[in-house]
Amino acid sequence: MSTSVHSFQLKSIFTNCLQVIFLILIWWIGSIIQTRFNLPVSAAVIGLFMLLIGLMTGLLKLGWIKSGSDFILGELVLFFIPCFIGLMKYKTLFMTEGWQLIIVVVLGTICVMVFTAYSVHLGFKIEHKLKQHQSNKTMHVMHGDK
């Protein structure tokens, strides 16, 4: 392989590492806030809200976290392996009451998917309205309107 390919791969790996570290730092700050104020919300949720606010206000740029978050999402399956190993301990529970657990998991998954779909739809609507508002402001400035 050529040197430029190696340097591109190293740069990509370095960028991913820095962005993952940045995301972990946001989670850690969320953990401090959660502990300090004794909030009933997990540190990860607090970190996600901080990230959302940072992105919406422009304090954070999407490019600062995009490749790191894509990497984490790509490896998400690895985070669930310990869960499945833990489930094997409770084989008798699944043999007797497994159908109830499956119903709860399926219904919970459907609820999460529906809520996520509505949230994304709402986010796109808000983004569209903001772009439209910004476009209207630009048109008024170009035509000399106040």
C-alpha positions, 0 to 999 in steps of 0.5 A: 500500500502507498504511504498516502493510504496508510496516512489516511487510515491512521488519520481516520483511526485517530479521528475516530478515537478522538471523537469517541473520547469526546463522546465519553467525556460528554457522558462523564460530564452527564454522570457528574451532573447526575450525581451532583444533583441526584437526578433520577435520569441516567448519565447517558440521557443527560449526556445526550441532551447536552449533546443535542443542545450543543448541536442545536445551538451550534456550540458543537459541530456534527463533524466533531462527533460524526465518524466516532458516533458512526463507529460506535453504532457500527460496533453496537452489537458487541455491547449486547454480548454480555446481556445474552451471556447473562440470559443463559443463567436464567434458562429455567425462567425462560422455559416457564415464563418466556412467552410473557418476557417475549411479549413485553420485549416485543411491545417495548421494542414497538413502543421505542420504534414508534416513539423514535419515528415520531421524534425523528419526524418532529425533528425533521419538521423543526429543521425544515421550519428553521431552514425555511425561516432562515431562507425567508430572513435571507430573502428579506435582507436581499430585497431590503425588507426589515 
